[in-house]
Amino acid sequence: MNDSLSNIEKKINQRIQELKYKMKKANQRTETDRLWVRIEALQWTLAQILALRG
């Protein structure tokens, strides 16, 4: 189970980095706001996984 959690954690972290990169490239405030909400949701998910692991 730890391996599957590690894989999920890696995928979530990669997705967060991709979204942060898109945010830097975005020109419209509405787009950055939308991306930020997705980043926060992924960060919350990651925190829950880490809490369950702990």
All heavy atoms as TSV, in Angstrom:
chain	resi	resn	atom	element	x	y	z
A	1	MET	N	N	0.828	-1.203	0.000
A	1	MET	CA	C	0.000	0.000	0.000
A	1	MET	C	C	0.865	1.256	0.000
A	1	MET	O	O	0.509	2.230	-0.608
A	1	MET	CB	C	-0.939	-0.007	1.192
A	1	MET	CG	C	-1.838	1.201	1.195
A	1	MET	SD	S	-3.291	0.888	2.167
A	1	MET	CE	C	-3.860	2.525	2.411
A	2	ASN	N	N	1.995	1.218	0.671
A	2	ASN	CA	C	2.863	2.389	0.704
A	2	ASN	C	C	3.355	2.776	-0.676
A	2	ASN	O	O	3.507	3.947	-0.971
A	2	ASN	CB	C	4.049	2.173	1.645
A	2	ASN	CG	C	3.658	2.351	3.092
A	2	ASN	OD1	O	2.630	2.947	3.385
A	2	ASN	ND2	N	4.464	1.828	3.985
A	3	ASP	N	N	3.632	1.769	-1.517
A	3	ASP	CA	C	4.081	2.065	-2.871
A	3	ASP	C	C	3.004	2.790	-3.659
A	3	ASP	O	O	3.286	3.744	-4.377
A	3	ASP	CB	C	4.490	0.788	-3.609
A	3	ASP	CG	C	5.801	0.229	-3.096
A	3	ASP	OD1	O	6.599	1.005	-2.532
A	3	ASP	OD2	O	6.017	-0.978	-3.256
A	4	SER	N	N	1.761	2.351	-3.524
A	4	SER	CA	C	0.679	3.012	-4.245
A	4	SER	C	C	0.466	4.424	-3.713
A	4	SER	O	O	0.198	5.347	-4.483
A	4	SER	CB	C	-0.611	2.200	-4.186
A	4	SER	OG	O	-1.050	2.047	-2.860
A	5	LEU	N	N	0.610	4.603	-2.406
A	5	LEU	CA	C	0.500	5.954	-1.846
A	5	LEU	C	C	1.635	6.829	-2.340
A	5	LEU	O	O	1.431	7.995	-2.675
A	5	LEU	CB	C	0.489	5.919	-0.322
A	5	LEU	CG	C	-0.828	5.535	0.344
A	5	LEU	CD1	C	-0.661	5.547	1.851
A	5	LEU	CD2	C	-1.950	6.448	-0.071
A	6	SER	N	N	2.832	6.281	-2.395
A	6	SER	CA	C	3.973	7.050	-2.887
A	6	SER	C	C	3.751	7.473	-4.330
A	6	SER	O	O	4.059	8.607	-4.697
A	6	SER	CB	C	5.259	6.229	-2.788
A	6	SER	OG	O	5.598	6.009	-1.452
A	7	ASN	N	N	3.219	6.572	-5.138
A	7	ASN	CA	C	2.940	6.908	-6.533
A	7	ASN	C	C	1.888	8.002	-6.634
A	7	ASN	O	O	2.017	8.923	-7.440
A	7	ASN	CB	C	2.477	5.672	-7.305
A	7	ASN	CG	C	3.609	4.706	-7.558
A	7	ASN	OD1	O	4.767	5.083	-7.559
A	7	ASN	ND2	N	3.269	3.452	-7.750
A	8	ILE	N	N	0.864	7.905	-5.819
A	8	ILE	CA	C	-0.181	8.935	-5.818
A	8	ILE	C	C	0.396	10.273	-5.379
A	8	ILE	O	O	0.119	11.306	-5.978
A	8	ILE	CB	C	-1.359	8.515	-4.917
A	8	ILE	CG1	C	-2.082	7.319	-5.539
A	8	ILE	CG2	C	-2.324	9.667	-4.703
A	8	ILE	CD1	C	-3.104	6.673	-4.634
A	9	GLU	N	N	1.218	10.241	-4.322
A	9	GLU	CA	C	1.849	11.473	-3.843
A	9	GLU	C	C	2.695	12.109	-4.942
A	9	GLU	O	O	2.644	13.325	-5.149
A	9	GLU	CB	C	2.732	11.190	-2.631
A	9	GLU	CG	C	1.958	10.857	-1.379
A	9	GLU	CD	C	2.874	10.431	-0.255
A	9	GLU	OE1	O	3.947	11.032	-0.086
A	9	GLU	OE2	O	2.504	9.482	0.458
A	10	LYS	N	N	3.473	11.301	-5.637
A	10	LYS	CA	C	4.314	11.821	-6.720
A	10	LYS	C	C	3.470	12.436	-7.817
A	10	LYS	O	O	3.786	13.523	-8.325
A	10	LYS	CB	C	5.181	10.704	-7.296
A	10	LYS	CG	C	6.306	10.271	-6.395
A	10	LYS	CD	C	7.077	9.119	-7.003
A	10	LYS	CE	C	8.075	8.549	-6.017
A	10	LYS	NZ	N	8.752	7.354	-6.527
A	11	LYS	N	N	2.383	11.762	-8.186
A	11	LYS	CA	C	1.510	12.281	-9.241
A	11	LYS	C	C	0.848	13.588	-8.818
A	11	LYS	O	O	0.736	14.520	-9.620
A	11	LYS	CB	C	0.460	11.242	-9.617
A	11	LYS	CG	C	1.044	10.083	-10.386
A	11	LYS	CD	C	0.005	9.064	-10.743
A	11	LYS	CE	C	0.666	7.889	-11.461
A	11	LYS	NZ	N	-0.297	6.886	-11.880
A	12	ILE	N	N	0.430	13.661	-7.569
A	12	ILE	CA	C	-0.189	14.900	-7.078
A	12	ILE	C	C	0.830	16.029	-7.082
A	12	ILE	O	O	0.534	17.138	-7.524
A	12	ILE	CB	C	-0.800	14.695	-5.675
A	12	ILE	CG1	C	-2.024	13.774	-5.766
A	12	ILE	CG2	C	-1.183	16.037	-5.051
A	12	ILE	CD1	C	-2.594	13.364	-4.422
A	13	ASN	N	N	2.041	15.754	-6.600
A	13	ASN	CA	C	3.084	16.784	-6.596
A	13	ASN	C	C	3.424	17.244	-8.010
A	13	ASN	O	O	3.611	18.445	-8.246
A	13	ASN	CB	C	4.345	16.284	-5.891
A	13	ASN	CG	C	4.248	16.435	-4.391
A	13	ASN	OD1	O	3.746	17.433	-3.907
A	13	ASN	ND2	N	4.721	15.452	-3.679
A	14	GLN	N	N	3.486	16.310	-8.953
A	14	GLN	CA	C	3.760	16.675	-10.342
A	14	GLN	C	C	2.647	17.559	-10.891
A	14	GLN	O	O	2.909	18.554	-11.571
A	14	GLN	CB	C	3.905	15.433	-11.218
A	14	GLN	CG	C	5.190	14.686	-10.988
A	14	GLN	CD	C	5.234	13.360	-11.742
A	14	GLN	OE1	O	4.209	12.835	-12.164
A	14	GLN	NE2	N	6.434	12.830	-11.895
A	15	ARG	N	N	1.417	17.205	-10.577
A	15	ARG	CA	C	0.272	17.990	-11.071
A	15	ARG	C	C	0.291	19.395	-10.469
A	15	ARG	O	O	0.001	20.373	-11.155
A	15	ARG	CB	C	-1.028	17.266	-10.745
A	15	ARG	CG	C	-2.227	17.900	-11.346
A	15	ARG	CD	C	-2.166	17.829	-12.866
A	15	ARG	NE	N	-3.325	18.474	-13.417
A	15	ARG	CZ	C	-3.298	19.251	-14.493
A	15	ARG	NH1	N	-2.188	19.424	-15.160
A	15	ARG	NH2	N	-4.376	19.837	-14.911
A	16	ILE	N	N	0.634	19.496	-9.197
A	16	ILE	CA	C	0.728	20.809	-8.555
A	16	ILE	C	C	1.779	21.662	-9.264
A	16	ILE	O	O	1.539	22.838	-9.551
A	16	ILE	CB	C	1.049	20.669	-7.043
A	16	ILE	CG1	C	-0.166	20.113	-6.292
A	16	ILE	CG2	C	1.469	22.010	-6.447
A	16	ILE	CD1	C	0.122	19.707	-4.855
A	17	GLN	N	N	2.914	21.074	-9.561
A	17	GLN	CA	C	3.974	21.818	-10.247
A	17	GLN	C	C	3.533	22.257	-11.641
A	17	GLN	O	O	3.813	23.380	-12.070
A	17	GLN	CB	C	5.255	20.977	-10.329
A	17	GLN	CG	C	5.890	20.709	-8.987
A	17	GLN	CD	C	6.110	21.968	-8.161
A	17	GLN	OE1	O	6.624	22.955	-8.649
A	17	GLN	NE2	N	5.692	21.929	-6.907
A	18	GLU	N	N	2.816	21.386	-12.346
A	18	GLU	CA	C	2.304	21.743	-13.676
A	18	GLU	C	C	1.335	22.914	-13.594
A	18	GLU	O	O	1.397	23.847	-14.405
A	18	GLU	CB	C	1.583	20.543	-14.308
A	18	GLU	CG	C	2.485	19.419	-14.716
A	18	GLU	CD	C	1.725	18.161	-15.111
A	18	GLU	OE1	O	0.472	18.196	-15.215
A	18	GLU	OE2	O	2.375	17.126	-15.311
A	19	LEU	N	N	0.451	22.874	-12.604
A	19	LEU	CA	C	-0.525	23.945	-12.454
A	19	LEU	C	C	0.154	25.258	-12.065
A	19	LEU	O	O	-0.237	26.330	-12.537
A	19	LEU	CB	C	-1.587	23.561	-11.430
A	19	LEU	CG	C	-2.530	22.437	-11.860
A	19	LEU	CD1	C	-3.405	22.001	-10.692
A	19	LEU	CD2	C	-3.384	22.868	-13.041
A	20	LYS	N	N	1.174	25.188	-11.206
A	20	LYS	CA	C	1.909	26.411	-10.840
A	20	LYS	C	C	2.603	27.009	-12.057
A	20	LYS	O	O	2.639	28.231	-12.221
A	20	LYS	CB	C	2.930	26.104	-9.741
A	20	LYS	CG	C	2.288	25.930	-8.385
A	20	LYS	CD	C	3.322	25.693	-7.306
A	20	LYS	CE	C	2.676	25.584	-5.951
A	20	LYS	NZ	N	3.665	25.398	-4.875
A	21	TYR	N	N	3.135	26.159	-12.924
A	21	TYR	CA	C	3.766	26.642	-14.156
A	21	TYR	C	C	2.725	27.317	-15.053
A	21	TYR	O	O	2.969	28.397	-15.591
A	21	TYR	CB	C	4.431	25.478	-14.890
A	21	TYR	CG	C	5.070	25.886	-16.191
A	21	TYR	CD1	C	6.294	26.564	-16.194
A	21	TYR	CD2	C	4.460	25.620	-17.403
A	21	TYR	CE1	C	6.881	26.959	-17.383
A	21	TYR	CE2	C	5.040	26.022	-18.600
A	21	TYR	CZ	C	6.253	26.686	-18.587
A	21	TYR	OH	O	6.816	27.076	-19.764
A	22	LYS	N	N	1.555	26.694	-15.179
A	22	LYS	CA	C	0.484	27.298	-15.982
A	22	LYS	C	C	0.064	28.641	-15.397
A	22	LYS	O	O	-0.269	29.566	-16.136
A	22	LYS	CB	C	-0.720	26.367	-16.057
A	22	LYS	CG	C	-0.539	25.209	-16.989
A	22	LYS	CD	C	-1.817	24.384	-17.067
A	22	LYS	CE	C	-1.650	23.206	-17.982
A	22	LYS	NZ	N	-2.887	22.420	-18.119
A	23	MET	N	N	0.062	28.720	-14.061
A	23	MET	CA	C	-0.313	29.981	-13.413
A	23	MET	C	C	0.655	31.091	-13.781
A	23	MET	O	O	0.246	32.223	-14.027
A	23	MET	CB	C	-0.328	29.814	-11.892
A	23	MET	CG	C	-1.696	29.793	-11.302
A	23	MET	SD	S	-1.649	29.604	-9.518
A	23	MET	CE	C	-1.167	31.212	-8.991
A	24	LYS	N	N	1.936	30.774	-13.833
A	24	LYS	CA	C	2.941	31.778	-14.186
A	24	LYS	C	C	2.755	32.271	-15.609
A	24	LYS	O	O	3.049	33.422	-15.914
A	24	LYS	CB	C	4.346	31.206	-14.018
A	24	LYS	CG	C	4.741	31.008	-12.585
A	24	LYS	CD	C	6.131	30.440	-12.468
A	24	LYS	CE	C	6.481	30.182	-11.020
A	24	LYS	NZ	N	7.798	29.578	-10.871
A	25	LYS	N	N	2.265	31.390	-16.489
A	25	LYS	CA	C	2.075	31.737	-17.898
A	25	LYS	C	C	0.731	32.404	-18.169
A	25	LYS	O	O	0.541	33.001	-19.225
A	25	LYS	CB	C	2.195	30.481	-18.777
A	25	LYS	CG	C	3.555	29.836	-18.712
A	25	LYS	CD	C	4.588	30.714	-19.347
A	25	LYS	CE	C	5.954	30.064	-19.335
A	25	LYS	NZ	N	6.963	30.903	-19.933
A	26	ALA	N	N	-0.198	32.292	-17.240
A	26	ALA	CA	C	-1.551	32.826	-17.449
A	26	ALA	C	C	-1.541	34.350	-17.431
A	26	ALA	O	O	-0.812	34.975	-16.668
A	26	ALA	CB	C	-2.498	32.285	-16.392
A	27	ASN	N	N	-2.373	34.920	-18.275
A	27	ASN	CA	C	-2.465	36.380	-18.377
A	27	ASN	C	C	-3.723	36.948	-17.741
A	27	ASN	O	O	-3.798	38.146	-17.483
A	27	ASN	CB	C	-2.424	36.813	-19.846
A	27	ASN	CG	C	-1.087	36.533	-20.488
A	27	ASN	OD1	O	-0.061	36.614	-19.828
A	27	ASN	ND2	N	-1.101	36.201	-21.765
A	28	GLN	N	N	-4.686	36.114	-17.491
A	28	GLN	CA	C	-5.961	36.591	-16.961
A	28	GLN	C	C	-6.136	36.174	-15.513
A	28	GLN	O	O	-5.827	35.056	-15.123
A	28	GLN	CB	C	-7.120	36.045	-17.790
A	28	GLN	CG	C	-7.108	36.532	-19.214
A	28	GLN	CD	C	-8.247	35.933	-20.019
A	28	GLN	OE1	O	-8.926	35.010	-19.563
A	28	GLN	NE2	N	-8.458	36.457	-21.201
A	29	ARG	N	N	-6.655	37.095	-14.746
A	29	ARG	CA	C	-6.866	36.853	-13.317
A	29	ARG	C	C	-7.820	35.689	-13.079
A	29	ARG	O	O	-7.617	34.879	-12.175
A	29	ARG	CB	C	-7.396	38.134	-12.672
A	29	ARG	CG	C	-7.772	38.025	-11.223
A	29	ARG	CD	C	-6.527	37.837	-10.367
A	29	ARG	NE	N	-6.851	37.593	-9.005
A	29	ARG	CZ	C	-6.668	38.448	-8.020
A	29	ARG	NH1	N	-6.153	39.624	-8.267
A	29	ARG	NH2	N	-6.989	38.141	-6.803
A	30	THR	N	N	-8.846	35.576	-13.920
A	30	THR	CA	C	-9.800	34.488	-13.734
A	30	THR	C	C	-9.123	33.129	-13.918
A	30	THR	O	O	-9.447	32.175	-13.214
A	30	THR	CB	C	-10.989	34.601	-14.706
A	30	THR	OG1	O	-10.501	34.683	-16.044
A	30	THR	CG2	C	-11.828	35.825	-14.405
A	31	GLU	N	N	-8.199	33.055	-14.836
A	31	GLU	CA	C	-7.473	31.805	-15.072
A	31	GLU	C	C	-6.574	31.466	-13.886
A	31	GLU	O	O	-6.535	30.322	-13.424
A	31	GLU	CB	C	-6.648	31.908	-16.352
A	31	GLU	CG	C	-5.863	30.673	-16.688
A	31	GLU	CD	C	-6.707	29.478	-17.106
A	31	GLU	OE1	O	-7.929	29.628	-17.312
A	31	GLU	OE2	O	-6.150	28.378	-17.204
A	32	THR	N	N	-5.844	32.445	-13.361
A	32	THR	CA	C	-4.970	32.173	-12.210
A	32	THR	C	C	-5.789	31.797	-10.978
A	32	THR	O	O	-5.394	30.924	-10.214
A	32	THR	CB	C	-4.042	33.362	-11.892
A	32	THR	OG1	O	-4.823	34.514	-11.623
A	32	THR	CG2	C	-3.093	33.635	-13.035
A	33	ASP	N	N	-6.937	32.443	-10.808
A	33	ASP	CA	C	-7.800	32.100	-9.674
A	33	ASP	C	C	-8.297	30.663	-9.785
A	33	ASP	O	O	-8.319	29.920	-8.800
A	33	ASP	CB	C	-8.995	33.044	-9.599
A	33	ASP	CG	C	-8.614	34.440	-9.139
A	33	ASP	OD1	O	-7.462	34.641	-8.692
A	33	ASP	OD2	O	-9.466	35.343	-9.248
A	34	ARG	N	N	-8.692	30.254	-10.985
A	34	ARG	CA	C	-9.183	28.898	-11.210
A	34	ARG	C	C	-8.081	27.877	-10.938
A	34	ARG	O	O	-8.301	26.855	-10.270
A	34	ARG	CB	C	-9.692	28.759	-12.645
A	34	ARG	CG	C	-10.329	27.426	-12.952
A	34	ARG	CD	C	-10.768	27.347	-14.410
A	34	ARG	NE	N	-9.633	27.350	-15.326
A	34	ARG	CZ	C	-8.882	26.273	-15.598
A	34	ARG	NH1	N	-9.148	25.131	-15.009
A	34	ARG	NH2	N	-7.872	26.334	-16.442
A	35	LEU	N	N	-6.886	28.174	-11.421
A	35	LEU	CA	C	-5.760	27.263	-11.208
A	35	LEU	C	C	-5.397	27.176	-9.723
A	35	LEU	O	O	-5.062	26.110	-9.217
A	35	LEU	CB	C	-4.552	27.709	-12.033
A	35	LEU	CG	C	-4.695	27.541	-13.547
A	35	LEU	CD1	C	-3.558	28.258	-14.262
A	35	LEU	CD2	C	-4.746	26.085	-13.935
A	36	TRP	N	N	-5.462	28.316	-9.032
A	36	TRP	CA	C	-5.113	28.318	-7.616
A	36	TRP	C	C	-6.065	27.444	-6.806
A	36	TRP	O	O	-5.638	26.722	-5.897
A	36	TRP	CB	C	-5.090	29.741	-7.066
A	36	TRP	CG	C	-4.614	29.767	-5.652
A	36	TRP	CD1	C	-5.324	30.092	-4.549
A	36	TRP	CD2	C	-3.307	29.392	-5.178
A	36	TRP	NE1	N	-4.547	29.954	-3.419
A	36	TRP	CE2	C	-3.312	29.525	-3.781
A	36	TRP	CE3	C	-2.150	28.962	-5.813
A	36	TRP	CZ2	C	-2.196	29.239	-3.007
A	36	TRP	CZ3	C	-1.040	28.665	-5.030
A	36	TRP	CH2	C	-1.073	28.817	-3.638
A	37	VAL	N	N	-7.337	27.470	-7.150
A	37	VAL	CA	C	-8.313	26.618	-6.457
A	37	VAL	C	C	-7.963	25.149	-6.670
A	37	VAL	O	O	-8.019	24.340	-5.733
A	37	VAL	CB	C	-9.747	26.923	-6.947
A	37	VAL	CG1	C	-10.741	25.885	-6.443
A	37	VAL	CG2	C	-10.170	28.316	-6.499
A	38	ARG	N	N	-7.567	24.779	-7.866
A	38	ARG	CA	C	-7.175	23.395	-8.147
A	38	ARG	C	C	-5.911	23.016	-7.369
A	38	ARG	O	O	-5.813	21.911	-6.833
A	38	ARG	CB	C	-6.967	23.205	-9.645
A	38	ARG	CG	C	-8.283	23.302	-10.419
A	38	ARG	CD	C	-8.100	23.232	-11.893
A	38	ARG	NE	N	-7.656	21.906	-12.293
A	38	ARG	CZ	C	-7.269	21.597	-13.524
A	38	ARG	NH1	N	-7.300	22.507	-14.467
A	38	ARG	NH2	N	-6.874	20.381	-13.816
A	39	ILE	N	N	-4.955	23.933	-7.300
A	39	ILE	CA	C	-3.726	23.675	-6.540
A	39	ILE	C	C	-4.052	23.452	-5.064
A	39	ILE	O	O	-3.550	22.518	-4.437
A	39	ILE	CB	C	-2.717	24.827	-6.718
A	39	ILE	CG1	C	-2.157	24.818	-8.142
A	39	ILE	CG2	C	-1.592	24.742	-5.688
A	39	ILE	CD1	C	-1.356	26.053	-8.502
A	40	GLU	N	N	-4.896	24.315	-4.502
A	40	GLU	CA	C	-5.256	24.172	-3.098
A	40	GLU	C	C	-5.955	22.841	-2.830
A	40	GLU	O	O	-5.707	22.202	-1.809
A	40	GLU	CB	C	-6.156	25.329	-2.662
A	40	GLU	CG	C	-5.402	26.627	-2.511
A	40	GLU	CD	C	-6.297	27.753	-2.040
A	40	GLU	OE1	O	-7.476	27.800	-2.449
A	40	GLU	OE2	O	-5.817	28.585	-1.269
A	41	ALA	N	N	-6.815	22.416	-3.744
A	41	ALA	CA	C	-7.505	21.138	-3.580
A	41	ALA	C	C	-6.507	19.979	-3.603
A	41	ALA	O	O	-6.611	19.044	-2.795
A	41	ALA	CB	C	-8.557	20.961	-4.673
A	42	LEU	N	N	-5.543	20.035	-4.499
A	42	LEU	CA	C	-4.531	18.988	-4.569
A	42	LEU	C	C	-3.642	18.994	-3.324
A	42	LEU	O	O	-3.273	17.936	-2.804
A	42	LEU	CB	C	-3.683	19.144	-5.832
A	42	LEU	CG	C	-4.390	18.792	-7.133
A	42	LEU	CD1	C	-3.550	19.239	-8.316
A	42	LEU	CD2	C	-4.683	17.306	-7.202
A	43	GLN	N	N	-3.310	20.176	-2.838
A	43	GLN	CA	C	-2.498	20.264	-1.625
A	43	GLN	C	C	-3.250	19.703	-0.422
A	43	GLN	O	O	-2.669	19.033	0.429
A	43	GLN	CB	C	-2.067	21.711	-1.379
A	43	GLN	CG	C	-1.025	22.180	-2.357
A	43	GLN	CD	C	-0.678	23.650	-2.208
A	43	GLN	OE1	O	-1.492	24.456	-1.762
A	43	GLN	NE2	N	0.529	24.005	-2.604
A	44	TRP	N	N	-4.550	19.953	-0.351
A	44	TRP	CA	C	-5.361	19.410	0.727
A	44	TRP	C	C	-5.378	17.888	0.631
A	44	TRP	O	O	-5.225	17.195	1.643
A	44	TRP	CB	C	-6.784	19.972	0.655
A	44	TRP	CG	C	-7.668	19.429	1.730
A	44	TRP	CD1	C	-7.802	19.917	3.001
A	44	TRP	CD2	C	-8.512	18.266	1.655
A	44	TRP	NE1	N	-8.681	19.121	3.706
A	44	TRP	CE2	C	-9.129	18.117	2.900
A	44	TRP	CE3	C	-8.793	17.360	0.643
A	44	TRP	CZ2	C	-10.023	17.088	3.164
A	44	TRP	CZ3	C	-9.690	16.329	0.913
A	44	TRP	CH2	C	-10.290	16.208	2.158
A	45	THR	N	N	-5.564	17.373	-0.569
A	45	THR	CA	C	-5.574	15.928	-0.775
A	45	THR	C	C	-4.257	15.304	-0.337
A	45	THR	O	O	-4.229	14.279	0.348
A	45	THR	CB	C	-5.860	15.604	-2.258
A	45	THR	OG1	O	-7.088	16.210	-2.634
A	45	THR	CG2	C	-5.912	14.109	-2.491
A	46	LEU	N	N	-3.176	15.943	-0.720
A	46	LEU	CA	C	-1.848	15.453	-0.337
A	46	LEU	C	C	-1.684	15.465	1.184
A	46	LEU	O	O	-1.156	14.520	1.770
A	46	LEU	CB	C	-0.766	16.290	-1.014
A	46	LEU	CG	C	0.661	15.822	-0.861
A	46	LEU	CD1	C	0.845	14.396	-1.374
A	46	LEU	CD2	C	1.593	16.772	-1.585
A	47	ALA	N	N	-2.156	16.501	1.834
A	47	ALA	CA	C	-2.069	16.595	3.291
A	47	ALA	C	C	-2.869	15.467	3.946
A	47	ALA	O	O	-2.425	14.891	4.959
A	47	ALA	CB	C	-2.567	17.951	3.770
A	48	GLN	N	N	-4.016	15.125	3.384
A	48	GLN	CA	C	-4.833	14.036	3.939
A	48	GLN	C	C	-4.116	12.696	3.792
A	48	GLN	O	O	-4.142	11.866	4.693
A	48	GLN	CB	C	-6.201	13.985	3.247
A	48	GLN	CG	C	-7.030	15.229	3.456
A	48	GLN	CD	C	-7.180	15.601	4.920
A	48	GLN	OE1	O	-7.622	14.801	5.730
A	48	GLN	NE2	N	-6.799	16.821	5.268
A	49	ILE	N	N	-3.471	12.496	2.651
A	49	ILE	CA	C	-2.715	11.252	2.444
A	49	ILE	C	C	-1.586	11.159	3.459
A	49	ILE	O	O	-1.372	10.100	4.073
A	49	ILE	CB	C	-2.165	11.195	0.996
A	49	ILE	CG1	C	-3.301	11.005	0.001
A	49	ILE	CG2	C	-1.132	10.080	0.857
A	49	ILE	CD1	C	-2.895	11.175	-1.445
A	50	LEU	N	N	-0.870	12.238	3.656
A	50	LEU	CA	C	0.238	12.237	4.602
A	50	LEU	C	C	-0.257	12.020	6.038
A	50	LEU	O	O	0.408	11.334	6.824
A	50	LEU	CB	C	1.032	13.535	4.491
A	50	LEU	CG	C	1.755	13.735	3.157
A	50	LEU	CD1	C	2.382	15.130	3.092
A	50	LEU	CD2	C	2.800	12.663	2.927
A	51	ALA	N	N	-1.418	12.568	6.360
A	51	ALA	CA	C	-1.977	12.379	7.696
A	51	ALA	C	C	-2.381	10.916	7.917
A	51	ALA	O	O	-2.174	10.371	9.004
A	51	ALA	CB	C	-3.184	13.289	7.890
A	52	LEU	N	N	-2.917	10.299	6.891
A	52	LEU	CA	C	-3.303	8.883	7.009
A	52	LEU	C	C	-2.091	7.987	7.132
A	52	LEU	O	O	-2.124	6.967	7.821
A	52	LEU	CB	C	-4.131	8.466	5.793
A	52	LEU	CG	C	-5.536	9.043	5.709
A	52	LEU	CD1	C	-6.176	8.712	4.376
A	52	LEU	CD2	C	-6.385	8.532	6.856
A	53	ARG	N	N	-1.035	8.382	6.463
A	53	ARG	CA	C	0.194	7.596	6.519
A	53	ARG	C	C	0.846	7.685	7.900
A	53	ARG	O	O	1.395	6.717	8.399
A	53	ARG	CB	C	1.175	8.086	5.454
A	53	ARG	CG	C	2.508	7.375	5.540
A	53	ARG	CD	C	3.450	7.909	4.557
A	53	ARG	NE	N	3.114	7.282	3.294
A	53	ARG	CZ	C	3.765	7.502	2.189
A	53	ARG	NH1	N	4.746	8.355	2.175
A	53	ARG	NH2	N	3.431	6.894	1.085
A	54	GLY	N	N	0.809	8.903	8.487
A	54	GLY	CA	C	1.494	9.183	9.737
A	54	GLY	C	C	1.034	8.371	10.871
A	54	GLY	O	O	1.644	7.806	11.675
